[in-house]
């Protein structure tokens, strides 16, 4: 099994981005680097005072609210 570096992963992703979108991605990454703000999902949840749901909590949430989260006509 070959280990892939972060640089290789980034290059693979960037190779798939259309040229006209590269500037926006570079600006986003530069902004993140300058501010030092971690924008991972875990960091956002922590900063917002939230917590990750257990699988049981997630299933209960979906059971209650899931039908209201999709378009009623079955699209999407």
SULCOR-V443538 format. One record per backbone hydrogen bond with DSSP energy under -1.0 kcal/mol. CO is the residue of the C=O (numbers start at 1). NH is the residue of the N-H. E is the energy in kcal/mol with one decimal. If there is no record, write none. Layout:
co->{CO:CO}
nh->{NH:NH}
e->{E:E}
//
This chain:
co->{5:6:7:8:9:10:11:13:14:18:19:21:22:23:24:25:26:27:28:29:30:31:32:40:41:42:43:44:45:46:54:55:56:57:58:59:60:61:62:65:66:71}
nh->{9:10:11:12:13:14:15:16:17:21:22:25:26:27:28:29:30:31:32:33:34:35:36:44:45:46:47:48:50:49:58:59:60:61:62:63:64:65:66:68:69:74}
e->{-2.2:-2.8:-2.6:-2.3:-2.3:-2.9:-2.1:-1.2:-1.2:-2.2:-1.0:-1.7:-2.7:-2.4:-2.2:-2.6:-2.6:-2.4:-2.1:-2.2:-2.3:-2.5:-1.8:-2.3:-2.4:-2.2:-2.8:-2.0:-2.6:-1.4:-2.5:-2.3:-2.1:-2.3:-2.7:-2.4:-1.8:-3.3:-1.9:-1.5:-1.8:-1.6}
//
